């Protein structure tokens, strides 16, 4: 569940709402919410890559504890 916590942390650090992140990354808002809540514990790599790109971090940073 590190990815859920880390996405939320980086998103908040960027001052970004889930809605804004979803629009910038081209990912459905519901998908972002499910990932952050842990309801989707293993999101697709392409989804994580899009999120990382918009948050200005790497996939590794989102996956690390």
Secondary structure, 3 states (H helix, E strand, C coil): CHHHHHHHHHHHHCCCCHHHHHHHHCCCHHHHHHHHHCCCCCCCHHHHHHHHHHHCCCHHHHHCC
